[in-house]
Amino acid sequence: MRALATWCVRHRRLVAVFWISTLIVVTLISRSVGSAFNDGFSLPHTESTEAMSLLQRVSPKVSGDIEEIVFQTSGDRHVTDQDVETRITSMLAAVSRLPHVTSIGSPFGVVGSTGQSDASTQVSPDRTVAFATVTFDKQSQDLSTALAKRLVKTAKSADEPGLRVAVSGQLAEDTNNVSLGGTGLGVVLAGVVLLVVFGSVFAMVLPLVSALASLGTAVGVITLLSHLMRMPSFAPELVLLIGLGVGVDYALFIVTRHRQGLIAGHGVEESIVNAVDTSGRAVLFAGIIVCIALLGMFALGVTFLYGMAVAAAIGVAFTMIAAITFIPALLGFIGPKVLSKRQKKDLVKTGPRIVGAGTKGFWPRWACFVERRPVLPAVVALGIIVFLALPFFTMRLGSADQGNDAVGTTTRTAYDMLATGFGPGFNGPLQLVAASHDALDEETLHRLASSVGDQSGVARVAPAIVLPSKDGTHVALINVYPTTSPESAETSDLIYHLRSETIPSALAGSDIKVYVGGSTAVYVDFANVLSSKLPLFIGLVVLLSFLLLATVFRSIVIPLTAAAMNLLSIGAAFGIVVAVFQWGWLGGVFGVNRPGPVEAFVPVMLFAILFGLSMDYEVFLVSRIHEEYLKCGDNRTAVRKGLAATGKTITAAALIMILVFGSFILGGERVIKEFGLGLAAGILVDAVLIRMAIVPALMRLFGNANWWFPATLDRVLPRFCVDPDLTALPALPDPQDTAGDADSSREPVSVGA
């Protein structure tokens, strides 16, 4: 690390040119090549996937995305009026001519292209609401946003006074202009915090420049990589929002350590090298742990998450590399200007000093308090965390339906219209796909539809549609409309009951196989798959992080404590998300339309990100305590000095992350808000309650047991070192020395203009 830092400082122009040119070249290439992002995913060995695969094989024309065009009249008009019917039928004929549209199910029995419909199920009893189904030959993720806009525009061409038209479905969702949050505001707020912490414009700009340059390059790489592996369309935004907080934090730690070196009387190059050799090691190790936590999502076996994991890991890796290469080069350019005016004056007036060595200021006093009374802060902090985590035990995974979309969007309007005219269940019909090698018996299909219709929670069952047989396989499709919304727990229970009891009972003695599919069933299966594999994922990430921490710190107690504390902070974050989005507490404050399940993949992503970031703060705190312990050999003193030296930096870094992640909450989409609140809450709990109270208190109570390590493991495990070679570091001045007493062999810090 010393060699790397020295080379970057002495060849700073080359390093700066490399990063800037790489950013420009990668961005230009990615824009010229374009992207190939894909939001599709598959869930092998689930009924919803089997149903979709069967339809794709037997009848591709009915296996694609299904959108619903909803009509609502007002005043004394009805959808069955001749003029209204004529206008709607003309519009549907235009929709039928759009690319990839294979059929239109009209509420009037007249369609613009081949298709089947049941008018009795598509017109509300009061005749003020009706809907038409539009079937495509591809899934929504394989259809373009341009086509989505054409569909909505064509459908809304029938709008007129007394007749409203809206479109519901996954494809129509692409036309909603959803904001991902105030990312720009997050950058500005992060800059304000940096300016307050550093008191220097130069010191403020450095972390932002490093983070933005590395993330810009990472986004270009991810765009190119989308041609080689499946990545979701929101991967670049996810990388920016995660990487911005991480990148600023990594740079902040190195810049802070460099400023401490300058205040201690070291020369510019010497201080930069020492900063990279201390905080830079912690940055490198912490970044590796974040990447491991993210890539641990491969253990879930869900391809949809692979692209997100790789994209986020690339973003973190680039910010980490920039922190230990680009930051030293930039620090070399600005020299002592990284110090604030007050620090320069103090350095001239009082001479070099060790930051955190005294007892003045909040953090030295807090460190002394924890040293004297470790039990009190630990118990109070633990009580708060347990209280916040309690809602987690009621968490229900699922997928929020379009009733949570922003008011005024076409999908939200269509949802409300369908719910008014037919009930919320019509926003997410289930598909029963029946298959047999023999000709399907009409009586058996009728018995099946009748049994399902008699099931509690079913509003209506459409007549069976027998599809043309292929390869000796006979298939029929039955649409089932629940009484409850797609996101409700009752709908999930209905799917379980149909699969386990109703359908097997209705088909007893028959060789017909029936799969329950449709978009609602897909999301239920998605939640089940992730829930079943979540323990494996958590166990794998915790085990790998334990081994890494044990290898670095040669300790058993420290990695065990870190794992337990990380789980506590993540549990508190999950609890807050459940309380707001599932229970509806403070829903109005966060713009939550109505309570609902937590998105199935949110806990997985939150766990991976928060576990990695929590380990960041653990590494920065413990590495400084370990460094002090190696110097003095006294655990109690080491804990006090380490906490005093890192408290301000860790909380400032956490505040920056909270502001950046909090900008998610300004987004218009529910899942974005969940990410924002969960990440911000998790970082707040971890940095303030755990790293500043519980961890130092426990390390103070454990004493020298913190550093116990079995001799057998010491021989088996490889040696990695976050701590610098203390013999290579220059001696720090005595705090009582004056500027003139400082070691004259050091290169003096110029505090002049």
C-alpha positions in Angstrom: 0.0 0.0 0.0 2.9 2.4 0.8 4.4 1.7 -2.6 1.1 2.2 -4.4 0.4 5.4 -2.6 3.9 6.7 -3.2 3.7 6.0 -7.0 0.2 7.6 -7.2 1.4 10.8 -5.5 4.6 11.1 -7.6 2.8 10.3 -10.8 -0.3 12.2 -10.0 -0.7 13.7 -13.4 -0.6 10.3 -15.0 -3.1 8.9 -12.5 -5.5 11.8 -13.1 -5.2 11.5 -16.9 -5.9 7.8 -16.6 -9.1 8.2 -14.6 -10.4 11.0 -16.7 -9.6 9.4 -20.0 -11.0 6.1 -18.9 -14.2 7.8 -17.9 -14.5 9.5 -21.3 -13.6 6.5 -23.4 -15.9 4.0 -21.6 -18.8 6.5 -21.6 -18.4 7.1 -25.4 -18.1 3.4 -26.2 -21.1 2.5 -24.1 -23.2 5.2 -25.7 -22.2 4.2 -29.2 -22.9 0.5 -28.5 -26.0 1.0 -26.5 -27.4 -1.1 -23.7 -29.2 -4.5 -23.6 -30.8 -4.3 -20.2 -33.4 -7.0 -19.5 -35.9 -7.2 -16.6 -36.9 -10.7 -17.3 -36.4 -13.5 -14.8 -37.4 -17.2 -14.4 -38.2 -19.3 -11.4 -37.5 -22.9 -12.3 -39.6 -25.6 -10.8 -42.5 -23.3 -9.9 -46.1 -23.6 -11.1 -46.2 -20.1 -12.5 -43.1 -20.8 -14.7 -44.5 -24.2 -15.8 -47.7 -22.5 -16.8 -45.9 -19.9 -18.8 -43.6 -22.4 -20.5 -46.5 -24.6 -21.4 -48.3 -21.7 -23.1 -45.2 -20.6 -24.9 -44.6 -24.1 -26.3 -48.2 -24.8 -27.3 -49.6 -21.4 -28.1 -47.1 -18.6 -28.2 -49.7 -16.1 -29.2 -51.5 -16.3 -25.8 -48.3 -16.7 -23.7 -47.2 -13.1 -23.7 -48.0 -10.1 -21.6 -51.6 -9.2 -21.0 -52.7 -5.6 -20.6 -56.1 -4.3 -19.7 -57.7 -1.2 -21.2 -60.3 0.1 -18.8 -63.2 2.4 -19.7 -65.4 4.4 -17.3 -68.3 6.6 -18.1 -69.8 9.4 -16.1 -73.0 11.3 -16.0 -75.9 9.5 -17.6 -73.7 7.6 -20.1 -73.0 3.9 -20.0 -70.3 1.8 -21.7 -73.1 -0.1 -23.5 -74.4 3.0 -25.2 -74.1 2.8 -29.0 -71.9 5.8 -29.4 -69.6 4.7 -26.6 -69.4 1.1 -27.9 -68.6 2.4 -31.4 -65.8 4.7 -30.1 -64.3 2.0 -28.0 -64.5 -0.7 -30.8 -62.8 1.7 -33.2 -60.0 2.3 -30.7 -59.5 -1.4 -30.1 -59.2 -2.0 -33.8 -56.3 0.5 -33.9 -54.7 -1.3 -30.9 -55.0 -4.6 -32.6 -52.7 -3.3 -35.4 -49.9 -2.5 -33.0 -46.8 -4.8 -33.2 -46.8 -8.0 -31.2 -50.5 -7.8 -30.4 -52.1 -11.2 -31.1 -55.6 -10.8 -29.7 -58.1 -8.4 -28.2 -60.7 -9.5 -25.7 -63.5 -7.0 -26.2 -66.3 -6.3 -23.7 -68.7 -6.2 -26.7 -67.7 -9.5 -28.3 -66.3 -7.7 -31.4 -62.5 -7.6 -31.7 -60.1 -6.0 -34.1 -58.2 -9.2 -34.5 -58.6 -12.8 -33.6 -59.4 -13.3 -29.9 -61.9 -14.6 -27.5 -63.8 -12.8 -24.8 -66.7 -13.2 -22.4 -68.6 -9.9 -22.3 -70.5 -10.9 -19.2 -67.3 -10.7 -17.2 -66.0 -7.5 -18.7 -68.9 -5.1 -18.1 -69.7 -4.0 -14.6 -73.2 -4.6 -13.3 -74.0 -0.9 -13.4 -72.6 -0.6 -16.9 -70.3 2.3 -16.1 -67.0 0.4 -16.2 -65.7 -2.1 -18.7 -62.4 -3.5 -19.8 -60.7 -5.1 -22.8 -57.7 -7.5 -22.6 -54.8 -7.0 -25.0 -52.6 -10.1 -25.4 -49.0 -9.9 -26.8 -46.8 -12.6 -28.1 -43.9 -11.6 -25.8 -43.5 -10.8 -22.1 -43.5 -7.2 -21.1 -39.7 -7.1 -20.4 -39.2 -8.1 -24.1 -41.3 -5.3 -25.4 -40.0 -1.8 -25.9 -40.9 1.3 -24.0 -41.8 2.9 -27.3 -44.4 0.3 -27.9 -45.8 0.8 -24.4 -46.2 4.5 -25.1 -47.9 3.8 -28.4 -50.3 1.4 -26.6 -51.3 4.0 -24.0 -51.5 6.8 -26.5 -53.7 4.7 -28.8 -56.0 3.6 -26.0 -56.4 7.1 -24.6 -57.4 8.4 -28.0 -60.9 7.3 -27.1 -60.9 9.7 -24.2 -63.7 12.3 -24.4 -66.0 14.1 -21.9 -68.0 11.5 -20.1 -65.6 8.7 -21.0 -62.2 8.0 -19.4 -59.7 5.4 -20.6 -56.7 4.1 -18.8 -54.3 1.1 -19.3 -53.3 -1.4 -16.6 -50.4 -3.9 -16.8 -46.7 -4.4 -16.7 -46.1 -2.9 -20.1 -48.1 0.2 -19.3 -46.1 0.6 -16.1 -43.1 1.5 -18.3 -44.9 4.8 -19.3 -45.1 6.1 -15.7 -42.4 8.7 -15.3 -41.2 7.4 -11.9 -38.5 9.5 -10.2 -35.8 7.5 -8.6 -35.4 10.2 -6.0 -33.4 13.3 -5.4 -30.0 12.0 -6.4 -28.8 15.5 -7.2 -30.1 16.7 -3.9 -28.2 13.9 -2.2 -25.0 15.0 -3.8 -25.5 18.6 -2.8 -26.3 17.6 0.8 -23.3 15.3 0.9 -21.2 18.3 -0.2 -22.6 20.5 2.5 -21.8 17.8 5.2 -18.2 17.5 3.8 -17.8 21.3 3.9 -19.0 21.4 7.5 -16.8 18.5 8.5 -13.6 19.6 6.7 -14.1 23.4 6.6 -12.3 23.4 3.3 -13.7 23.6 -0.2 -10.8 21.5 -1.6 -11.4 18.8 0.9 -15.1 18.8 0.2 -14.6 18.5 -3.6 -12.1 15.6 -3.5 -14.5 12.8 -2.3 -17.2 13.9 -4.7 -14.9 14.0 -7.7 -13.5 10.6 -6.9 -16.9 9.1 -6.4 -18.4 10.6 -9.5 -15.5 9.7 -11.8 -15.4 6.1 -10.6 -19.2 5.7 -10.7 -19.4 7.2 -14.2 -16.8 4.6 -15.4 -18.6 1.8 -13.6 -22.0 2.7 -15.2 -20.3 2.6 -18.7 -18.8 -0.8 -17.9 -22.2 -2.1 -16.7 -23.9 -0.9 -19.8 -21.4 -2.8 -22.0 -21.7 -5.8 -19.7 -25.4 -5.9 -20.2 -24.7 -7.4 -23.7 -23.0 -10.4 -22.0 -25.3 -11.1 -19.1 -28.8 -10.3 -18.1 -29.0 -7.1 -16.1 -32.1 -5.2 -15.0 -32.9 -1.8 -16.5 -32.5 -0.1 -13.1 -29.0 -1.4 -12.6 -27.2 1.9 -13.4 -29.5 3.9 -11.1 -28.9 1.3 -8.3 -25.2 1.5 -8.8 -25.2 5.3 -8.7 -27.3 5.5 -5.5 -25.3 2.8 -3.7 -21.9 3.8 -5.0 -22.3 7.5 -4.3 -22.6 7.0 -0.6 -19.9 4.3 -0.5 -17.5 6.2 -2.7 -17.8 9.4 -0.7 -17.3 7.5 2.5 -14.2 5.7 1.4 -12.6 9.0 0.2 -13.7 10.7 3.4 -11.8 8.2 5.6 -8.6 8.6 3.6 -8.8 12.4 3.4 -9.5 12.6 7.2 -6.5 10.4 8.0 -4.3 12.6 5.7 -5.4 15.8 7.5 -4.6 14.2 10.8 -1.1 13.4 9.5 -0.6 17.0 8.4 -1.8 18.3 11.8 0.7 15.9 13.4 3.5 17.6 11.5 4.1 15.2 8.7 5.0 16.3 5.1 2.4 16.2 2.4 3.7 13.1 0.6 4.5 11.3 3.8 1.0 12.0 5.2 -0.7 10.8 2.1 1.3 7.6 2.1 0.5 7.0 5.7 -3.2 7.7 5.2 -3.4 5.1 2.4 -1.3 2.7 4.4 -3.7 2.9 7.3 -7.2 4.0 6.3 -6.5 2.8 2.7 -6.1 -0.7 4.0 -9.4 -0.5 5.8 -11.0 0.8 2.7 -9.7 -2.1 0.6 -10.8 -4.7 3.1 -14.2 -3.1 3.7 -14.8 -2.8 -0.1 -14.0 -6.5 -0.5 -16.5 -7.4 2.2 -19.2 -5.3 0.5 -18.6 -7.1 -2.8 -18.6 -10.5 -1.2 -22.0 -9.7 0.5 -23.4 -8.5 -2.8 -22.1 -11.5 -4.8 -23.5 -13.8 -2.1 -26.9 -13.3 -3.9 -25.7 -15.9 -6.4 -26.5 -18.4 -3.6 -30.2 -17.7 -4.1 -30.2 -19.2 -7.5 -32.5 -16.5 -9.0 -31.1 -15.1 -12.2 -33.0 -11.8 -11.8 -30.6 -11.0 -8.9 -27.4 -12.0 -10.6 -27.2 -8.9 -12.7 -28.0 -6.6 -9.8 -25.3 -8.3 -7.7 -22.6 -8.0 -10.3 -23.6 -4.4 -11.2 -23.5 -3.2 -7.6 -20.3 -5.1 -6.9 -18.6 -3.4 -9.9 -19.7 0.0 -8.6 -18.3 -0.6 -5.2 -15.1 -2.0 -6.6 -14.5 1.0 -8.8 -15.1 3.5 -6.0 -12.8 1.5 -3.7 -10.0 1.5 -6.4 -10.5 5.2 -7.0 -10.2 5.9 -3.2 -6.7 4.3 -3.0 -5.4 5.6 -6.3 -7.2 8.7 -7.5 -7.6 10.3 -4.1 -3.8 10.2 -3.3 -3.1 11.8 -6.7 -5.7 14.6 -6.0 -4.3 15.1 -2.5 -0.9 15.5 -4.1 -2.2 18.3 -6.3 -3.7 20.4 -3.6 -1.1 19.9 -0.9 -1.8 21.6 2.5 -4.9 23.4 1.1 -6.8 20.3 2.3 -6.6 21.8 5.7 -9.1 24.4 6.9 -8.0 27.9 7.7 -8.6 27.3 11.4 -6.4 24.2 11.3 -3.6 26.1 9.5 -3.7 28.8 12.1 -3.7 26.3 15.0 -0.8 24.5 13.4 1.2 27.7 13.3 0.1 28.7 16.8 0.4 25.5 18.8 2.5 23.3 16.6 1.9 19.7 15.6 -0.4 17.6 17.7 -2.1 14.2 17.7 -5.8 14.3 16.8 -7.9 12.7 19.4 -5.1 12.5 21.9 -6.6 15.0 24.3 -9.9 15.0 26.3 -11.5 18.1 24.7 -14.4 17.8 22.3 -17.4 15.5 22.3 -15.9 12.3 21.0 -12.9 12.2 23.4 -15.4 12.8 26.3 -17.8 10.2 24.9 -14.9 7.7 24.6 -13.9 8.4 28.3 -17.6 7.9 29.3 -17.8 4.5 27.5 -14.5 3.5 29.1 -15.8 4.3 32.6 -19.4 3.1 32.3 -19.6 0.6 29.3 -22.8 -1.2 30.5 -25.1 1.8 30.4 -24.7 2.9 26.8 -24.7 -0.7 25.6 -28.0 -1.6 27.4 -29.8 1.6 26.3 -28.7 1.3 22.7 -29.6 -2.4 22.6 -33.1 -1.7 24.0 -33.7 0.9 21.3 -32.6 -1.5 18.6 -34.8 -4.4 19.9 -37.8 -2.1 19.9 -37.2 -1.0 16.3 -36.7 -4.6 15.2 -39.9 -6.0 16.7 -42.0 -5.4 13.5 -39.6 -7.5 11.5 -41.1 -10.7 12.9 -44.4 -9.9 11.1 -42.8 -9.2 7.7 -44.7 -10.5 4.7 -43.0 -10.7 1.4 -44.9 -10.1 -1.8 -45.3 -7.5 -4.6 -47.1 -4.2 -4.3 -49.8 -3.9 -7.0 -50.5 -0.9 -9.2 -52.8 0.5 -6.6 -49.6 1.9 -5.1 -48.6 3.8 -8.2 -48.7 7.6 -8.1 -52.1 9.2 -8.4 -52.6 10.3 -12.0 -50.6 7.6 -13.7 -52.5 5.5 -16.2 -51.9 2.3 -14.2 -53.2 3.8 -11.0 -56.2 5.3 -12.8 -57.0 1.9 -14.4 -56.5 0.1 -11.1 -59.0 2.4 -9.3 -61.5 2.1 -12.1 -61.4 -1.7 -12.1 -61.7 -1.9 -8.4 -64.7 0.4 -8.5 -66.5 -1.5 -11.2 -65.6 -5.1 -10.4 -63.5 -5.4 -7.3 -59.7 -5.2 -6.7 -59.1 -8.8 -7.7 -59.8 -7.9 -11.4 -56.4 -6.1 -11.4 -54.6 -9.4 -11.1 -56.4 -12.4 -12.6 -55.0 -15.9 -12.1 -54.5 -18.2 -15.1 -55.3 -21.9 -14.8 -53.4 -23.8 -17.5 -54.8 -27.3 -17.9 -52.8 -29.8 -20.0 -53.3 -33.4 -21.0 -51.9 -35.8 -23.6 -55.5 -36.8 -24.3 -58.3 -34.6 -25.6 -59.6 -32.4 -22.8 -63.0 -33.5 -21.5 -65.4 -30.6 -21.5 -67.3 -32.0 -18.5 -64.0 -32.2 -16.5 -63.1 -28.6 -17.4 -66.6 -27.5 -16.4 -66.2 -29.3 -13.1 -62.9 -27.7 -12.5 -64.2 -24.2 -13.3 -67.3 -24.8 -11.0 -65.1 -26.0 -8.1 -62.8 -23.0 -8.4 -65.8 -20.6 -8.7 -67.3 -22.0 -5.5 -64.0 -21.4 -3.7 -64.1 -18.6 -1.1 -62.2 -15.6 -2.4 -63.1 -16.1 -6.0 -65.2 -13.4 -7.6 -65.6 -14.8 -11.1 -64.4 -17.6 -13.4 -64.3 -17.1 -17.1 -65.2 -19.9 -19.5 -62.4 -22.2 -20.5 -60.5 -21.4 -23.7 -59.3 -24.6 -25.5 -56.1 -23.9 -27.4 -55.0 -25.7 -30.5 -53.1 -28.9 -29.6 -49.4 -29.2 -30.4 -47.0 -32.1 -30.2 -49.9 -34.2 -28.8 -50.4 -31.8 -25.9 -53.9 -30.5 -25.3 -54.2 -27.2 -23.3 -57.0 -25.1 -22.0 -56.8 -21.7 -20.3 -59.2 -20.5 -17.6 -59.0 -17.0 -16.1 -59.9 -16.7 -12.5 -60.7 -13.3 -10.8 -60.1 -13.1 -7.0 -62.2 -10.9 -4.7 -59.1 -9.4 -3.2 -56.2 -7.3 -4.6 -53.1 -8.9 -6.1 -50.9 -7.8 -3.2 -53.2 -8.9 -0.4 -52.4 -11.9 1.9 -55.9 -13.4 1.1 -54.9 -13.7 -2.6 -51.7 -15.5 -1.7 -53.7 -17.8 0.5 -56.2 -18.4 -2.3 -53.4 -19.5 -4.6 -52.0 -21.9 -2.0 -55.5 -23.4 -1.4 -56.2 -23.8 -5.2 -53.0 -25.6 -5.7 -53.1 -27.9 -2.7 -56.8 -28.7 -2.3 -59.4 -27.3 -4.7 -57.8 -28.3 -8.0 -56.5 -31.8 -6.9 -60.0 -32.5 -5.5 -61.8 -31.4 -8.7 -59.5 -33.5 -10.9 -59.4 -36.6 -8.8 -59.2 -39.6 -11.1 -58.2 -37.5 -14.1 -54.8 -37.3 -15.9 -55.2 -33.6 -16.4 -52.4 -31.5 -14.9 -53.3 -27.9 -13.9 -50.9 -25.1 -13.2 -51.8 -21.9 -11.5 -50.1 -19.0 -13.3 -50.4 -15.4 -14.2 -48.5 -12.3 -13.0 -49.9 -12.5 -9.4 -48.9 -16.1 -9.1 -45.4 -15.3 -10.4 -44.9 -12.8 -7.6 -46.2 -15.2 -5.0 -43.8 -17.9 -6.2 -40.9 -15.3 -6.3 -41.5 -14.5 -2.7 -41.6 -18.2 -1.8 -38.4 -18.9 -3.6 -36.5 -16.0 -1.9 -38.0 -16.8 1.5 -36.9 -20.4 1.3 -33.3 -19.6 0.3 -32.8 -16.5 2.5 -31.4 -18.5 5.4 -28.7 -20.0 3.1 -27.8 -16.6 1.8 -27.6 -15.0 5.2 -25.5 -17.9 6.6 -23.1 -17.8 3.7 -22.5 -14.1 3.9 -22.1 -14.2 7.7 -19.7 -17.2 7.5 -17.5 -15.6 4.8 -17.3 -12.3 6.7 -16.5 -14.1 9.9 -13.6 -15.9 8.3 -12.3 -12.7 6.7 -12.4 -10.7 10.0 -10.9 -13.6 11.9 -8.1 -13.8 9.4 -7.3 -10.1 9.5 -7.7 -9.3 13.2 -6.6 -12.8 14.4 -9.5 -12.9 16.8 -12.6 -14.9 17.5 -14.5 -12.5 19.6 -14.4 -9.5 17.2 -15.9 -11.3 14.2 -18.6 -12.9 16.3 -19.5 -9.6 17.8 -19.4 -7.9 14.3 -21.8 -10.6 12.9 -24.2 -10.3 15.7 -24.2 -6.5 15.6 -24.7 -6.4 11.9 -27.7 -8.7 12.2 -29.1 -6.4 14.9 -28.8 -3.2 12.7 -30.3 -5.0 9.7 -33.1 -6.3 11.9 -33.9 -2.8 13.0 -33.9 -1.5 9.4 -36.3 -4.3 8.4 -38.5 -3.5 11.3 -38.8 0.2 10.3 -39.6 -0.8 6.7 -42.3 -3.2 7.9 -43.8 -0.6 10.3 -44.1 2.0 7.6 -44.9 0.1 4.4 -46.7 -3.0 5.8 -48.3 -1.6 8.9 -48.8 1.9 7.5 -47.2 3.8 10.4 -46.3 7.3 9.3 -47.4 6.4 5.8 -48.5 9.9 5.0 -45.0 11.2 5.9 -43.3 8.9 3.4 -46.0 9.0 0.7 -47.2 5.5 1.2 -50.6 5.2 -0.4 -51.8 2.1 1.5 -50.2 -0.7 3.6 -49.0 -3.7 1.7 -46.3 -6.4 1.6 -42.6 -5.7 1.4 -41.2 -6.3 -2.1 -39.8 -9.8 -2.2 -36.3 -8.9 -3.3 -35.9 -5.8 -1.1 -34.9 -7.7 2.0 -32.2 -9.6 0.0 -30.8 -6.4 -1.4 -31.0 -4.6 1.8 -29.3 -7.4 3.7 -26.4 -7.6 1.2 -25.9 -3.8 1.1 -26.3 -3.1 4.8 -24.2 -6.0 5.9 -21.4 -4.9 3.7 -21.7 -1.3 4.7 -22.0 -2.2 8.4 -18.8 -4.1 8.1 -17.2 -1.0 6.7 -17.8 0.9 9.9 -16.7 -2.2 11.9 -13.4 -2.4 10.0 -12.7 1.3 10.3 -13.4 1.4 14.1 -11.7 -1.9 15.0 -8.7 -1.4 12.8 -8.0 1.9 14.5 -8.5 0.3 18.0 -6.2 -2.6 16.9 -3.6 -0.1 15.7 -3.7 1.6 19.1 -3.6 -1.8 20.9 -0.4 -2.8 18.9 1.1 0.5 20.0 0.3 0.4 23.8 -0.7 -3.1 24.5 -3.6 -2.0 26.7 -7.1 -2.9 25.5 -8.9 -0.3 27.6 -6.7 2.6 26.4 -6.9 1.3 22.8 -10.7 1.3 22.8 -10.8 4.8 24.2 -8.3 6.2 21.7 -9.7 4.4 18.7 -13.3 5.6 19.5 -12.1 9.1 20.1 -10.1 9.2 16.8 -12.8 7.7 14.6 -16.1 8.8 16.2 -16.5 12.1 14.3 -15.4 10.6 11.0 -17.7 7.5 11.2 -20.7 9.6 12.1 -20.0 12.2 9.4 -19.6 9.4 6.9 -22.9 7.8 8.1 -24.7 11.2 7.8 -23.5 11.5 4.2 -24.9 8.0 3.4 -28.1 8.7 5.2 -28.6 11.9 3.1 -27.8 10.1 -0.1 -29.9 7.0 0.6 -32.6 9.3 2.0 -33.0 10.8 -1.4 -34.6 7.5 -2.5 -37.5 8.4 -0.4 -38.2 11.3 -2.7 -38.9 8.8 -5.5 -42.4 8.2 -6.7 -42.3 4.4 -6.7 -42.9 2.3 -3.6 -39.9 0.0 -4.0 -37.6 3.0 -4.3 -39.0 4.4 -1.1 -38.4 1.0 0.6 -34.8 1.0 -0.4 -34.3 4.6 0.7 -35.9 4.2 4.1 -34.3 0.8 4.8 -30.8 1.9 3.9 -30.9 5.2 5.7 -32.4 3.7 8.9 -29.9 0.8 8.8 -26.9 3.1 8.5 -28.3 5.4 11.3 -28.8 2.6 13.7 -25.5 1.0 12.8 -23.2 4.0 13.0 -24.8 5.7 16.0 -26.1 3.0 18.3 -23.9 0.0 17.4 -20.5 1.3 16.4 -20.4 4.3 18.8 -22.0 2.6 21.8 -22.4 -1.2 21.8 -19.2 -2.3 20.0 -16.8 -0.2 22.0 -18.6 -1.0 25.2 -18.4 -4.8 24.5 -14.7 -4.5 23.5 -14.1 -2.6 26.7 -15.9 -5.3 28.8 -14.2 -8.3 26.9 -10.8 -6.9 27.6 -7.8 -8.8 26.2 -10.2 -11.6 25.2 -10.9 -9.5 22.1 -7.5 -10.5 20.8 -7.5 -14.2 21.7 -7.0 -16.5 18.8 -6.4 -20.3 18.8 -2.9 -21.3 17.8 -4.3 -24.0 15.4 -6.3 -21.4 13.4 -3.4 -19.0 13.5 -1.3 -21.7 11.7 -4.0 -22.7 9.2 -5.5 -19.3 8.2 -3.5 -17.1 5.8 -2.3 -13.7 7.0 -3.8 -10.5 5.8 -3.2 -7.3 7.6 -5.4 -4.2 7.8 -3.0 -2.6 10.2 0.1 -0.9 8.8 3.6 -1.9 9.5 4.1 0.4 12.6 7.8 0.3 12.2 7.4 2.0 8.8 5.3 4.9 10.1 7.1 8.0 11.2 7.0 8.7 14.9 4.2 11.0 16.0 5.2 14.1 17.9 4.6 14.4 21.6 1.3 16.3 22.2 3.2 18.7 24.5 5.8 19.6 21.8 5.6 22.9 20.1 6.0 23.5 16.4 9.7 24.2 16.9 10.2 21.0 18.9 8.9 18.8 16.0 11.3 16.4 14.4 13.4 18.6 12.1 14.0 15.8 9.7 10.4 15.9 8.6 9.3 17.9 5.6 7.5 20.9 7.2 4.0 21.6 6.2 3.7 25.0 4.5 0.6 26.8 5.9 1.1 29.9 3.8 -0.7 30.9 0.6 
